[in-house]
Amino acid sequence: MKIVIVGAGMVGYSLAKNFCGLDHNIAVIERDKALCEEIESKLDVSVVEGKGSSPAALAEAGIGSADLVIAVTPSDETNLLVCNFAMQNGVKKRIARVKSNVYTTHAENISLEKMGVTTVIEPEREVMKHILQYVELPDVLETANFQSDSIYLRGHRVTEDMLIAHKTLSEIRELAENAPILFVVIVRDGKSLSPTGTQELLPGDEIVAIMPKESFKTYRSLINRKASKMKKIVVSGDSLTAIHLAEALQPMCEQVILADPDVEHGRMAAAMLNGIDVFHIDCTNSDMLEEINISQADCFIAAGKHQEDNIMSCLMAKAEGAGVVIALRDDIRYKRLFTSLGMDHIIYPEEVTLNAIIEKIQMGSISAHLRLKTAGIEILRIRARKDSRVSGKSLQELDKPFKKSIIIGCIIRENEVIIPQGDTVIEANDEVMVISSKKNIALVNKLF
């Protein structure tokens, strides 16, 4: 497949790295000379130094023969223009990252489809979806939705109060009754265990489960985390994301407070929000946190423009007694350090955007993959070819080396989500979600 990626920031570079290992022909357009040199030295892709909106640069990258164009430059306008050029050159799939809602939410008279975009990725919307998943299950370790939110992945640390504690997976399957839930990852003391029916879950185990959306209520019951409104959530920040987030959280909480360090921005927020208290407060100041009784907050979310303040305010809120703390941060460095300092969740908008783009791409054999935090596990989405070694076989008929190396998490067949069992047969053109360690990806490719 011929793929043209325009923009080589964190998202563009990561996309190129993701695809070049999957036997695709990749071209990257980037105006920054240093970035171009770095990509050429590290990745087996063709690099064009130039503006993404330049017809000459696009032609040099081979847009005329491309199957897919992904525009992820810092400029929304450039990304839209790239997709328009791609449409005029006959490219079938055209993805644009659009940060501003000027072209989406508040653009009734604008059709992005007519402008050439087949798929629009809105980072703010994706980040908010991710945060809401954390608020829904505050102690969740892993969270992701797939296939237009029809498939849920959730990870937890097993605690004594959960129904699944001290139960084998076979016993848990009986407790779940007719709700299909598949436990695909079990980590105990840093080591991955095989999720067989006889495997018992113990307190302290880290587990990851995949389920159709309809089974989520049963999953919550199994982990003893029933749906309930939080009493108090504090959102901190001087950004539009903070305002929109406070508004989105209102139905999930009895009281939402927006703490805005910027006076003018706070006034604008107060005018936009109904039923939400807006305070002019710097949440890196412990005295000011006391003014809003931060110790009574079930959740504190830092979504300001300054990423260092987001981290610091979360640490301060945690020290003052807040429940779950969540911070937005652009720089992906020091991730492990912040977690060890007591941060519950750090959300990296560019990482979320990257995963959203990957999830939208459904072309080729191994089309996309997502790396979990737990034990370096990868989730790959693969289309089973007619001539592959798995097509027409049940899971129990797969060769032993493959069965030991991978787990089939779910099968998507004509929009139907199937949680597989031993006698489930993989058919040609099935979309299969495979759980594997990074070292076994080549093996997975051979199998499918």
C-alpha positions, 0 to 999 in steps of 0.5 A, spaced: 500 500 500 502 507 498 501 511 504 503 519 504 504 522 511 504 530 511 507 532 517 512 529 521 511 531 528 510 526 534 504 523 530 506 523 523 513 520 525 509 514 529 505 513 524 511 512 519 514 508 524 508 503 525 506 502 517 514 501 515 514 495 519 508 492 515 510 492 508 507 498 506 510 504 501 511 510 505 512 517 503 513 523 509 513 530 507 516 535 512 518 542 512 523 542 518 530 539 515 532 536 522 526 532 522 527 530 515 534 528 516 532 524 523 527 520 519 531 518 513 536 516 518 531 511 523 526 509 518 526 506 511 521 511 508 522 516 502 522 523 505 520 529 501 523 536 504 517 541 503 511 544 505 505 540 505 500 544 501 505 544 496 503 541 489 510 540 487 512 536 494 505 532 494 507 530 487 514 528 489 511 524 494 507 520 489 500 522 491 498 520 484 499 513 486 497 513 493 492 509 497 492 513 503 493 520 505 494 522 512 495 530 514 497 531 521 501 538 520 500 543 526 495 547 521 488 545 520 488 549 514 494 545 511 491 539 513 484 540 509 488 543 503 492 536 503 486 532 503 483 536 497 489 535 493 489 528 494 481 528 492 483 531 486 488 526 485 484 520 486 486 518 493 480 514 496 482 514 503 484 521 506 485 523 513 485 530 516 487 532 523 483 538 525 484 541 532 479 547 532 472 546 532 471 552 527 471 547 521 467 541 525 462 543 531 461 550 529 461 549 521 454 548 519 455 550 512 461 547 511 462 540 509 469 537 510 467 531 506 466 536 500 473 539 501 476 532 500 476 529 507 474 522 508 475 521 515 476 527 520 480 526 527 479 531 532 484 531 538 480 534 543 474 530 542 478 524 542 481 526 549 475 528 552 472 521 550 478 518 554 478 522 560 470 520 560 472 513 560 477 514 566 471 518 570 467 512 569 471 507 572 476 511 576 481 505 578 481 503 571 489 501 568 487 500 561 481 503 557 480 503 549 474 503 545 474 500 538 470 499 532 466 505 533 465 504 541 462 497 539 468 493 543 470 495 550 477 494 552 478 495 560 484 493 565 484 493 572 488 491 578 484 485 582 482 487 589 479 483 594 472 486 594 471 484 586 467 478 585 473 475 580 478 475 586 480 467 587 476 465 582 478 461 575 476 464 569 472 458 568 468 460 574 468 467 572 465 465 565 459 462 569 458 468 573 458 472 567 452 468 564 450 470 557 455 476 557 461 474 553 467 477 556 474 475 554 480 476 559 486 476 554 492 479 559 493 476 566 500 479 569 502 477 576 509 480 579 511 482 573 510 476 569 504 474 564 500 468 565 496 464 560 489 466 561 486 459 561 480 456 564 483 453 570 487 460 571 485 463 578 485 470 579 488 473 585 488 480 588 494 484 585 493 481 579 493 486 573 488 483 568 485 486 561 478 484 558 475 485 551 468 485 551 462 487 546 459 494 549 453 490 551 457 486 556 460 492 560 454 492 565 456 485 567 463 487 567 462 492 572 458 487 576 464 482 576 469 487 578 464 490 583 464 497 580 457 499 579 455 505 575 454 511 580 455 519 580 461 522 583 459 527 588 465 532 586 469 533 580 474 539 579 477 541 572 483 546 572 485 549 566 485 556 562 483 552 555 477 551 551 478 543 553 477 545 560 471 548 559 468 543 554 470 537 559 467 541 565 460 541 561 461 534 558 462 531 566 456 535 568 451 529 567 456 524 571 457 528 577 453 532 582 458 538 582 463 540 577 467 546 579 472 549 574 478 552 577 481 557 572 488 561 573 486 566 568 481 572 570 479 573 563 478 566 560 474 565 567 469 570 565 468 567 558 468 560 561 462 563 566 458 565 561 459 559 557 457 554 562 450 553 566 450 550 573 458 550 574 461 554 579 467 557 576 473 560 580 479 564 579 484 559 582 491 557 581 491 550 583 498 549 584 497 553 590 495 549 596 491 555 600 487 556 594 486 548 593 483 549 600 478 554 598 474 549 594 475 544 599 479 539 594 480 534 599 472 532 598 473 532 590 472 525 587 476 527 581 481 532 579 483 533 572 488 538 570 487 541 562 490 547 562 495 550 557 501 549 561 503 542 561 508 543 567 502 546 571 498 540 569 502 535 573 504 540 579 497 541 580 495 534 580 500 532 585 498 538 589 491 536 589 493 529 590 497 531 596 491 535 599 486 529 599 483 529 592 481 522 589 483 520 582 488 525 579 488 526 571 493 530 567 493 532 560 501 533 558 504 534 551 511 531 552 511 524 552 518 523 556 518 522 563 512 518 563 514 512 568 517 518 573 510 521 573 506 515 575 511 513 580 510 520 583 502 518 585 499 520 578 493 516 577 493 518 569 496 522 564 493 523 558 497 525 552 493 528 546 498 526 541 498 519 543 491 519 543 490 522 536 495 517 534 491 511 536 485 514 533 488 515 526 490 507 527 483 505 529 480 508 523 485 505 518 482 498 515 486 497 509 491 491 508 493 485 512 495 487 519 492 494 518 493 497 525 496 496 532 495 499 539 500 498 545 498 497 552 501 499 558 501 492 561 507 488 560 508 491 553 503 487 550 500 489 543 493 489 540 493 488 532 487 488 528 488 483 522 484 481 516 484 474 515 486 473 508 483 467 504 489 463 503 492 464 510 493 459 515 487 461 520 482 461 515 477 456 515 480 453 522 477 453 529 481 456 534 483 449 537 485 447 531 491 452 530 498 450 531 501 449 538 506 454 537 501 459 535 496 458 540 502 459 545 504 465 542 497 469 541 490 470 543 484 472 539 481 477 543 475 478 538 472 477 531 468 482 527 464 479 521 460 484 517 459 488 523 458 483 528 462 482 534 464 475 536 468 473 543 471 467 540 471 460 544 475 454 542 470 452 537 469 459 533 472 458 526 475 464 523 473 465 516 476 469 510 475 477 511 474 476 518 477 482 522 481 479 528 483 482 534 490 479 536 493 480 543 501 478 542 507 480 545 512 485 540 517 479 539 511 475 536 508 480 531 512 477 525 509 470 527 502 473 527 503 476 520 506 469 518 499 466 521 494 471 517 
